[in-house]
């Protein structure tokens, strides 16, 4: 079994891909695990849909914009769109980089369809919704039904008292209680950690009626406010420069549980046919 793991940087998407052919040597650096006859490769493509930056956009003269990032919602990024015929398992995720602090008003995302800007212009989450819908449609049409497909839901953040750049903290020594979860994560409360459930809703709506299985790691992870690096970042003055890390996870830790769940789902799916 050969496994190829893509970690999408701009869209923070993740795919685990199990090759069924012997083409691993064409795909760059890999790690070989002889005991289980597996190859693992980790790479960082750009985005789910075709994306390009422009510093000379026609929009750059308006509203103080310094340039734009074009997102063609109907053109899948070549990094992943050519994987359709030689993988056994696909695991997708996206979300964290779709935020206004990553693409502020000065350098916004501009969404295109059929080569033309979508009008009226789409906001961040409306654009993400269209991107996910187009991506799911492409997967359904182009990836064989025999391929096992998952979509991993969001990894929640645990910033308390402010955003990551506003002194948000996660110095906790125990998990949250169940009655605290909605206060932290329900979008109706407009808290700083609402992102995960907002994006999950878009994803689950897009996946409805498809053969892509939902891999829900969000709910179990929402409890673990105590499982982030927080102030232990390994570099002097790191907290003063970047703030506490309440997004990534300590290892060993929560992501190991995700991997256990995924491996069992894959195993069960292959065993039951």
SVG drawing of the C-alpha trace seen along z (x, -y; Angstrom):
<svg xmlns="http://www.w3.org/2000/svg" viewBox="-29 -54 44 62">
<polyline fill="none" stroke="black" stroke-width="0.4" points="0.0,0.0 1.3,-3.4 0.0,-6.5 0.3,-10.1 -0.6,-12.9 -1.2,-16.3 -1.4,-19.3 -2.9,-22.3 -1.3,-25.4 -3.5,-28.2 -6.7,-26.3 -5.3,-24.2 -6.7,-21.1 -5.5,-17.6 -5.6,-14.5 -4.4,-11.0 -4.1,-9.0 -3.4,-5.3 -1.8,-4.5 -2.8,-1.4 -0.1,-1.7 3.7,-1.6 4.1,-5.3 5.4,-6.5 8.8,-7.3 7.4,-10.0 5.8,-11.9 8.8,-13.3 10.3,-12.4 8.6,-9.6 9.0,-7.7 9.0,-4.0 7.6,-1.7 8.7,1.8 6.9,3.5 3.5,2.5 4.8,2.1 3.6,-1.5 5.0,-4.7 4.0,-8.1 4.6,-11.4 3.8,-14.8 3.5,-17.8 2.0,-21.2 0.0,-22.2 -1.5,-25.6 -5.3,-25.5 -8.5,-23.6 -9.3,-25.6 -7.1,-27.4 -5.7,-30.4 -3.3,-33.2 -2.1,-36.4 -2.1,-39.8 -0.6,-43.0 -1.9,-44.9 -5.6,-43.9 -8.2,-46.3 -9.5,-46.2 -6.3,-47.6 -7.3,-51.2 -10.5,-50.8 -11.1,-50.7 -7.4,-50.9 -6.7,-47.4 -3.1,-46.5 -3.9,-43.6 -6.1,-40.5 -5.9,-36.8 -8.0,-35.3 -9.9,-32.1 -11.4,-30.3 -14.2,-28.3 -14.8,-26.1 -11.2,-25.1 -9.7,-22.6 -6.1,-23.1 -3.8,-20.9 -2.1,-19.8 -5.0,-17.5 -7.2,-17.3 -4.9,-14.8 -5.3,-12.2 -8.5,-10.7 -7.4,-7.2 -4.7,-5.7 -5.7,-6.1 -7.6,-3.9 -8.4,-6.4 -8.9,-10.2 -9.3,-12.3 -10.0,-16.1 -10.2,-19.0 -10.1,-22.7 -11.0,-25.8 -8.4,-27.5 -6.9,-29.8 -10.3,-31.1 -10.4,-34.1 -10.1,-37.8 -6.9,-38.0 -5.2,-35.9 -6.9,-37.7 -7.8,-41.2 -9.5,-44.0 -6.2,-45.2 -5.4,-41.9 -8.8,-40.1 -9.9,-36.9 -11.8,-37.6 -13.9,-34.8 -14.2,-33.9 -16.4,-31.6 -16.1,-30.8 -13.2,-33.2 -15.1,-36.2 -15.5,-37.8 -18.6,-36.7 -20.9,-39.6 -22.0,-40.8 -18.6,-39.9 -18.7,-37.1 -17.6,-37.5 -15.2,-35.0 -17.6,-32.4 -20.0,-32.7 -16.9,-32.2 -15.8,-29.2 -19.3,-27.7 -19.2,-27.9 -15.6,-26.5 -16.6,-23.5 -19.7,-22.9 -17.7,-22.9 -15.0,-20.7 -17.5,-18.1 -19.2,-18.1 -15.8,-17.5 -15.0,-14.7 -18.3,-13.0 -17.9,-13.2 -14.2,-12.4 -13.1,-10.1 -14.2,-6.5 -16.9,-5.3 -14.7,-2.5 -12.3,-5.0 -13.0,-5.5 -13.6,-9.2 -13.6,-11.1 -13.9,-14.7 -12.4,-15.6 -14.2,-18.3 -12.6,-21.2 -9.9,-21.2 -11.3,-23.7 -9.2,-26.5 -9.3,-27.4 -8.4,-31.1 -9.8,-32.6 -10.1,-36.3 -9.2,-37.4 -7.9,-36.3 -4.5,-34.8 -3.1,-38.4 -5.1,-39.9 -3.6,-38.1 -5.9,-35.1 -4.8,-32.4 -5.2,-28.6 -3.4,-28.0 -5.8,-25.2 -4.9,-22.1 -8.1,-20.2 -10.6,-19.7 -13.7,-21.8 -17.0,-20.6 -19.8,-19.7 -22.0,-22.6 -19.2,-25.0 -18.9,-23.9 -21.7,-26.0 -20.5,-29.1 -17.1,-28.6 -18.0,-27.4 -21.7,-28.2 -21.5,-30.8 -24.6,-32.6 -22.4,-33.6 -20.0,-35.4 -17.0,-34.1 -13.4,-34.0 -13.6,-30.2 -16.8,-30.1 -15.0,-29.3 -15.0,-25.5 -18.7,-25.1 -19.4,-27.7 -17.2,-25.9 -18.5,-22.5 -22.0,-23.6 -20.9,-24.6 -19.1,-21.3 -21.9,-19.1 -24.4,-20.8 -22.2,-20.3 -21.6,-16.6 -25.3,-15.8 -26.4,-13.1 -22.8,-12.2 -20.7,-9.1 -18.1,-11.2 -18.1,-10.2 -17.9,-12.8 -14.9,-12.3 -16.0,-14.4 -13.1,-15.2 -14.5,-18.5 -16.8,-17.5 -14.4,-15.3 -11.6,-18.0 -13.7,-20.8 -13.3,-19.5 -9.5,-19.7 -8.7,-23.3 -5.8,-21.9 -4.1,-20.2 -2.4,-23.1 1.2,-24.3 0.0,-27.6 3.2,-29.3 5.5,-26.3 6.7,-27.2 10.3,-26.3 11.8,-29.6 12.8,-32.6 10.3,-35.5 8.0,-33.5 4.9,-34.3 5.8,-38.0 6.1,-37.9 3.3,-35.5 1.1,-35.1 0.1,-31.8 -0.5,-28.9 -4.1,-27.7 -4.6,-26.3 -2.0,-23.6 -1.9,-20.5 0.7,-19.0 2.0,-15.6 1.4,-12.9 -2.1,-14.2 -5.5,-14.8 -4.4,-14.2 -3.3,-10.7 -6.9,-10.0 -8.0,-11.4 -5.6,-9.0 -6.9,-6.1 -10.4,-6.8 -9.5,-7.2 -7.5,-4.0 -10.4,-2.1 -12.8,-3.6 -10.5,-2.6 -10.0,0.9 -13.7,1.4 -14.6,0.1 -12.1,2.5 -13.1,5.5 -16.9,5.0 -16.5,4.2"/>
</svg>
